[in-house]
Amino acid sequence: MIGEMRLKLTEQVDGDALAMTMDILDENQADLLDTVENRPSTVDFTGDADSSKPAHLFNLSTAQQSRFERLGDLSDLENAISNLEKAISLVEDGHPDKPVRLSMLARIYEKRFDRLGDVSDIENSISTAEKAVELTDDTHPHKARFIYNLGIAQYRRFLRLGNFSDLEKALSNTEMASNLIDNGDPPKKVYLASLGAIQQARFRHIGDLSDLESAVSNGARAVELADDEHPDKPMYLVTLAASQEFRFERLGDVTDLDNATEYDKGN
């Protein structure tokens, strides 16, 4: 469930980055195929010393990512990774676009992890996301998103490998990201819902009631911020209901059980 919530936000982040350079996501499939098939010639005829080369590689990578999302051909994902890695290698750390490109690369590694299950991809996703955060100052408009994406990648590695330090880092980064944005910012409810889910996970591992109290509080805030028509609200309700069921089992307050049942009905 947390993976699904994470995808909603990262697709939004990726979409913001794509909008800076091209409108590929709104093209029809035929145009998309044409873009991927014809753009390589632009890249091939541009030398690495040309300042426009990174942008050409980035645009080609975004087109390949988009075609992978539509058609599911793994070769498009592999090519998208290769081209984005090259684009990043051609710019210095001080380049203003580098953090966004690093964050996108981290996301593509995670997509390949979803597809193939190779742990090296989630490792690369984390190290690349860490670099994106490192290169972003506190005034950057996407700082919170980069931190959030790092936290969720760490949580996913925890789910795969069971290293408790990953859970701790995931909780810290998700909480930090949530604190960096206002309630009116659209991603806020996503951050809060994910934070509540991670706090619930830590409660299940160490039994600290304060984690469960925080999970209920943040889950309730996420539900409150989501309109009834919001497509992710059912997920938020399910997560909140689970936290309240855990608290009922721990404290025996029937109100928690009643609320959990009501939330399940609303799902």
N, C-alpha and C positions, 0 to 999 in steps of 0.2 A: 504493500500500500504506500509506504513512504517513497518507494521507487517511482510510483505513478505520480505522486505529488511533486517529486523532484523534477520529473520530466516536464511537467506543466511550466515550471519556472524556467528551466534551462532552455526550453524551446523559445520562451519569451526573450531571454537574454540573447540567444543566438539570432533571433529575429531582429532585435535592435541593432546588432552588429551588421547583419546583412543589409539592413536599410541604409546603412552609411555608404554602401557601395553599389548596390544593385537591387532591383525589384524582382529577383528571380522567383521568389516563392509565389508570386501572383501570376506567373506565366502558365500557359496551358502546357500539357505534356509534350506536344510536338515541339514547341518553342524551347522547352527545357532540353530535350534531346539534341536539338540543333545547337544550343549554347555549349553543351558539353563536348559535342563532336567537333565544333569549329574553333572554340577558344584555344585549344592546345597550340594551334599554329601561331597565335599571338605570343604565347609563352616561349615556344621554340625559337622564334626569331628575335627574342629580346635577350640581350646579354645580361649576365649576372651583375655587371657593373652599372647597368641602367637603373636609375632610381625608380622607374615604373615597374620593374620586374616583380617586386614583392606584391604589389597591388594586383597584377595580372594573375599571379599564382593564387592569391587569396580569392579572387573572383572565380577562378576555375575550381578551386576547392569548394566554395559555397555552392556552386552549380552541381558539383558531383555529390555533395551531401544531400542536396534537395532531390536529386534523381534517385539516390539510395532510399530516401524516405518514401518516394512514390513507388519504386519498382523493386526494392529489396535486393538489388544485385550487390553482393559483397565487394566485387572489384571496384565499384564506385566509392565505397567507404575506404578501401585500401588506398585508392588514388587520391581521395580527399585528404587523408592523413599525410601521405607523401608530399603533396603539393603545399599543404599548410606548414608542415615542418620546414620545407625549403624556404617558404616566404618568411617565416620567423627567423631562420638562420641568416637571412640577408639584411636584417635591420639591427641596429644597436639597441641596447636596453633602454636608452632614453627616448626611443621613438614613441610618439603618442599613441600609435595604434597597436603597439606590441602587447600590452596587457589584454586587450580585447581578443586578439588573435590567439594568445596563449590560453585564455579561458575557453575559447571555442575549440582549440585543439584538445584540451582536457576533456571536453564534452564528447568529442569524436572518439577518443580512446575509450571512453565509458560506453559509447554505443557499440564499439567492437567487443568490449567485455560482455555486454548484454548478449551479443550474437554468438561469441565463441567461448566465453568463460575463461579466457586466459588471464591468470592473475597479473601477469606483467602489464596488461592494459590498465587495470585499476591502479597499479603502482605508478605507471606513467601518468595517468590522469591526476593522481594526487600531487606528484612532484611538479607537474606542469601548472596545476591550479595554484600551488604554493608560490611558484614563480610569478604568476599573474598578480597575486596579492602583494608580493614583495615589491613589485614594480609600480604599484598603485598608491599614490598618496591619499591621505584621509579626505581630501576635498574632491576626489574623483567621483563622478555621479554613479559609477557602477561598483564602487568599492564593496558595498554590502552584498551585492549579488555574487561577486567573486569569492568573498568569504563564505557565503552560504553554499555555493557550489563545492568549495573545498570541504566544508563540513559534511555534506551529503556523500561525497566520494569517500571520505574517511569512514562514515557510517556503513557504507556498502562493503568496504574492506573488512570492517568489524564483523559484519554478517557472514562474510565468506571465511575469514581466518580466525575469528574469535579473540583477537587481541584487544584486551580491555582498554589499553591506552588509546586505541582508535575511537572507542566509544566516548572516552573522556574528551578527546580533541574535537570530535564531531559535535558534542554537546556545547563545548565552549565556543566553537566557531558559529554554530547556528544561533546561539544566544546573542553573540556579538553582532551578527548580521541583523537580527531582529531589533536590537537596541539602536541600530544606526538609522532606522527609517521610521517615519511617522505612521500613525494609524491610517491616514488617508492614502498612503502609498499602496497601490494594488498588490505588490508582492507580500505585504505585511501578513496577511492571513495565511499565506503559504508558509512563510517562515515560522509563524506561531504554531501552525498545525504540525509541521515537521519537528519543531523543538519539543512540543508535547509528546510526540511519538518517541523521540529519542530519550526524553526523561522517563517515559514509561518503560523503555527498554532497560535503562539503568536501574530502575526500581526492581525489575524482574531479576536482575543479576545480583544486586547487593542488598535489596530490601529496605532501603532508606525511605521512610515515609515522606520526607520532604520532597523527594523526586516525584512521588505520586501526586502530592498536593500541587506541585508546579505543573505537572502534566495535565491535571484537571483544569487548572486556571488558564493555562495557555491554550488548551483545546477549546475551552469555552469562549475565549476571546476570538479565536479563529472562526468559530461558528457564528459569533455575533457580528463579525465584520463581513461575512459572506452573505450576499443576497440569496433568497430562496431559489432563484433561478440559476445561481452559480453552479457550473457543472461539477465542481469538486466538493460542494457542500456535503453530499452523502458520505464521502470519505472522511471529512472532518467529524461528522456525527458518529461514525463507526468508531473512530479512534477515541473520541471523547467518551463514548459509551463504555469502551473497554477499560479505560482508566477508572471510570466510576465503579465498574464491576470489581476491579482489583481493590479499590478502596473499601467497597462494601465487604469484601472477603476479609480485609484486614481489620476494619473497625466495626463492622456490623451495623452501620447506619442504614436503615431501610430507605431513607431518602435517596441515597446513592443508587440503590437498586431500582427504585421507581424512576429516577431520572434516566438511568441507562436503558431501561425498557422503553421509555418514551422516545429517546433518541433513536433506538433501533427501529421503532415504528415509523419515525420520520425519515428513515433512510429509504 
